[in-house]
């Protein structure tokens, strides 16, 4: 089990910790996407950025949100040219090419 050390104690990694890390990572990514850049924008992440990156049989699985986020609003706002991600271990079979490309 992962352990988190904060200013007061050592404790187990909790869902709230994962959510906070997600928020921090998302804020960083938004900041990077907001920077002016000449050329195509390519995003590379370990976790999938959209539920359509997962085979439909896994979309309702309670474990899926542990490795797939719904970053639809971020994708629509910044419109990266290419988004490469891993972690699904299967083909999605139903991604939206204008939003996410899984390689």
MOJO-V656031 format. One record per backbone hydrogen bond with DSSP energy under -1.0 kcal/mol. CO is the residue of the C=O (numbers start at 1). NH is the residue of the N-H. If there is no record, write none. Layout:
co = {CO | CO}
nh = {NH | NH}
This chain:
co = {2 | 4 | 9 | 11 | 14 | 15 | 16 | 17 | 18 | 19 | 20 | 21 | 22 | 23 | 24 | 25 | 26 | 27 | 28 | 29 | 30 | 41 | 41 | 43 | 48 | 49 | 50 | 51 | 55 | 58 | 61 | 63 | 64 | 64 | 67 | 71 | 72 | 73 | 74 | 75 | 82 | 84 | 96 | 96}
nh = {13 | 11 | 6 | 4 | 18 | 19 | 20 | 21 | 22 | 23 | 24 | 25 | 26 | 27 | 28 | 29 | 30 | 31 | 32 | 33 | 34 | 81 | 82 | 84 | 69 | 71 | 53 | 54 | 58 | 61 | 64 | 66 | 67 | 68 | 48 | 75 | 76 | 77 | 78 | 79 | 43 | 45 | 99 | 100}
